[in-house]
Amino acid sequence: MTGSFFGTISSIVTLAAPIGSVGIVLLYNWVGTNASCLLAIGLCLVAFVWAIYAHRSASI
């Protein structure tokens, strides 16, 4: 069970690294700080919900 949880976290980090380094920086330069901050918070919420869903699916 621990392996599946850490696998989910690893997948989240693998997807988040390129999105954060390219997407958020570009959004910061083109739109502004508020939009990039809201995107980062939204990505954190999505990752949190994904981790909870994966944990509950593994428990069933």
N, CA, C and O of each residue as an XYZ file, in Angstrom:
240
protein
N       0.823     -1.180      0.000
C       0.000      0.000      0.000
C       0.879      1.260      0.000
O       0.553      2.256     -0.646
N       1.970      1.201      0.717
C       2.872      2.352      0.736
C       3.465      2.603     -0.639
O       3.644      3.751     -1.045
N       3.771      1.525     -1.356
C       4.335      1.671     -2.695
C       3.379      2.349     -3.655
O       3.794      3.175     -4.468
N       2.105      2.008     -3.569
C       1.141      2.646     -4.465
C       0.963      4.124     -4.118
O       0.769      4.947     -5.013
N       1.025      4.465     -2.846
C       0.906      5.869     -2.439
C       2.107      6.670     -2.932
O       1.953      7.751     -3.500
N       3.307      6.129     -2.710
C       4.493      6.848     -3.163
C       4.605      6.856     -4.678
O       5.183      7.785     -5.243
N       4.071      5.855     -5.346
C       4.011      5.878     -6.802
C       3.115      6.988     -7.304
O       3.427      7.636     -8.303
N       2.005      7.216     -6.624
C       1.104      8.312     -6.984
C       1.785      9.654     -6.772
O       1.693     10.536     -7.626
N       2.459      9.819     -5.656
C       3.181     11.064     -5.390
C       4.273     11.274     -6.431
O       4.473     12.393     -6.903
N       4.973     10.216     -6.789
C       6.015     10.319     -7.815
C       5.430     10.734     -9.157
O       6.029     11.539     -9.870
N       4.271     10.195     -9.507
C       3.609     10.582    -10.754
C       3.199     12.048    -10.731
O       3.329     12.747    -11.737
N       2.709     12.512     -9.601
C       2.317     13.913     -9.466
C       3.530     14.817     -9.672
O       3.450     15.818    -10.384
N       4.644     14.463     -9.051
C       5.849     15.284     -9.168
C       6.382     15.254    -10.599
O       6.843     16.275    -11.109
N       6.323     14.095    -11.247
C       6.801     13.983    -12.622
C       5.983     14.853    -13.559
O       6.537     15.451    -14.482
N       4.682     14.938    -13.342
C       3.837     15.789    -14.177
C       3.942     17.264    -13.794
O       3.845     18.134    -14.660
N       4.136     17.552    -12.530
C       4.118     18.933    -12.060
C       5.398     19.688    -12.389
O       5.356     20.905    -12.570
N       6.526     19.009    -12.472
C       7.789     19.710    -12.710
C       7.815     20.464    -14.034
O       8.146     21.649    -14.028
N       7.484     19.845    -15.174
C       7.501     20.625    -16.417
C       6.396     21.677    -16.475
O       6.598     22.759    -17.027
N       5.246     21.370    -15.916
C       4.148     22.346    -15.913
C       4.543     23.566    -15.091
O       4.290     24.700    -15.497
N       5.152     23.340    -13.955
C       5.548     24.452    -13.103
C       6.674     25.271    -13.676
O       6.650     26.500    -13.616
N       7.664     24.595    -14.234
C       8.817     25.351    -14.713
C       8.514     26.127    -15.979
O       9.095     27.193    -16.187
N       7.645     25.647    -16.817
C       7.328     26.345    -18.062
C       6.027     27.128    -17.935
O       5.993     28.332    -18.187
N       4.975     26.453    -17.550
C       3.652     27.070    -17.547
C       3.484     28.223    -16.582
O       2.977     29.279    -16.960
N       3.900     28.037    -15.346
C       3.691     29.081    -14.350
C       4.588     30.287    -14.618
O       4.162     31.429    -14.441
N       5.829     30.039    -15.045
C       6.734     31.148    -15.345
C       6.236     31.944    -16.546
O       6.280     33.175    -16.532
N       5.766     31.263    -17.579
C       5.217     31.971    -18.732
C       3.969     32.765    -18.356
O       3.795     33.909    -18.775
N       3.111     32.144    -17.563
C       1.908     32.846    -17.118
C       2.265     34.060    -16.272
O       1.622     35.105    -16.379
N       3.279     33.928    -15.441
C       3.735     35.049    -14.613
C       4.210     36.209    -15.481
O       3.905     37.366    -15.191
N       4.947     35.911    -16.532
C       5.472     36.965    -17.393
C       4.408     37.570    -18.301
O       4.461     38.768    -18.581
N       3.447     36.783    -18.769
C       2.452     37.277    -19.713
C       1.253     37.935    -19.037
O       0.783     38.981    -19.482
N       0.763     37.328    -17.973
C      -0.480     37.803    -17.358
C      -0.206     38.576    -16.070
O      -0.662     39.709    -15.918
N       0.521     37.981    -15.161
C       0.808     38.658    -13.898
C       0.914     37.686    -12.742
O       0.763     36.473    -12.888
N       1.178     38.266    -11.595
C       1.414     37.441    -10.411
C       0.152     36.761     -9.894
O       0.212     35.619     -9.440
N      -0.982     37.441     -9.956
C      -2.211     36.847     -9.421
C      -2.619     35.603    -10.190
O      -3.012     34.607     -9.584
N      -2.534     35.641    -11.504
C      -2.918     34.486    -12.316
C      -1.985     33.308    -12.073
O      -2.438     32.168    -11.969
N      -0.684     33.576    -11.981
C       0.258     32.477    -11.758
C       0.094     31.887    -10.357
O       0.241     30.679    -10.171
N      -0.206     32.723     -9.385
C      -0.435     32.226     -8.025
C      -1.703     31.376     -7.961
O      -1.718     30.324     -7.322
N      -2.755     31.829     -8.619
C      -3.993     31.048     -8.644
C      -3.799     29.711     -9.356
O      -4.358     28.697     -8.937
N      -3.011     29.704    -10.429
C      -2.723     28.441    -11.122
C      -1.946     27.488    -10.221
O      -2.249     26.296    -10.170
N      -0.959     28.002     -9.520
C      -0.168     27.156     -8.616
C      -1.036     26.583     -7.499
O      -0.910     25.408     -7.157
N      -1.906     27.397     -6.936
C      -2.810     26.910     -5.889
C      -3.770     25.870     -6.461
O      -4.041     24.857     -5.816
N      -4.280     26.111     -7.656
C      -5.165     25.134     -8.302
C      -4.475     23.811     -8.567
O      -5.068     22.750     -8.373
N      -3.220     23.866     -9.014
C      -2.470     22.631     -9.242
C      -2.224     21.875     -7.939
O      -2.265     20.645     -7.912
N      -1.972     22.604     -6.875
C      -1.800     21.958     -5.567
C      -3.090     21.275     -5.114
O      -3.056     20.167     -4.579
N      -4.207     21.931     -5.326
C      -5.492     21.330     -4.950
C      -5.786     20.082     -5.780
O      -6.261     19.077     -5.251
N      -5.503     20.149     -7.073
C      -5.709     18.977     -7.933
C      -4.824     17.823     -7.481
O      -5.282     16.682     -7.422
N      -3.564     18.104     -7.161
C      -2.655     17.064     -6.694
C      -3.125     16.462     -5.373
O      -3.016     15.253     -5.166
N      -3.642     17.294     -4.489
C      -4.136     16.824     -3.195
C      -5.345     15.911     -3.377
O      -5.420     14.846     -2.765
N      -6.284     16.327     -4.215
C      -7.476     15.510     -4.469
C      -7.088     14.204     -5.143
O      -7.639     13.150     -4.825
N      -6.138     14.268     -6.075
C      -5.676     13.064     -6.765
C      -5.044     12.089     -5.761
O      -5.295     10.886     -5.833
N      -4.238     12.589     -4.840
C      -3.606     11.728     -3.843
C      -4.637     11.092     -2.916
O      -4.516      9.916     -2.571
N      -5.645     11.852     -2.513
C      -6.695     11.295     -1.657
C      -7.480     10.228     -2.409
O      -7.772      9.168     -1.855
N      -7.822     10.498     -3.662
C      -8.560      9.520     -4.465
C      -7.744      8.239     -4.643
O      -8.290      7.141     -4.536
N      -6.465      8.364     -4.907
C      -5.614      7.183     -5.076
C      -5.501      6.406     -3.772
O      -5.475      5.175     -3.778
N      -5.435      7.106     -2.680
C      -5.339      6.432     -1.378
C      -6.637      5.673     -1.057
O      -6.595      4.550     -0.555
N      -7.776      6.291     -1.348
C      -9.052      5.622     -1.080
C      -9.273      4.453     -2.032
O      -9.864      3.446     -1.643
N      -8.807      4.571     -3.276
C      -8.948      3.464     -4.230
C      -8.086      2.285     -3.817
O      -8.476      1.134     -4.013
N      -6.926      2.556     -3.251
C      -6.040      1.479     -2.797
C      -6.588      0.810     -1.541
O      -6.285     -0.355     -1.286
N      -7.383      1.520     -0.759
C      -7.925      0.965      0.485
C      -9.091      0.022      0.233
O      -9.406     -0.809      1.085
N      -9.732      0.135     -0.913
C     -10.928     -0.679     -1.191
C     -10.557     -2.064     -1.574
O     -11.434     -2.885     -1.843
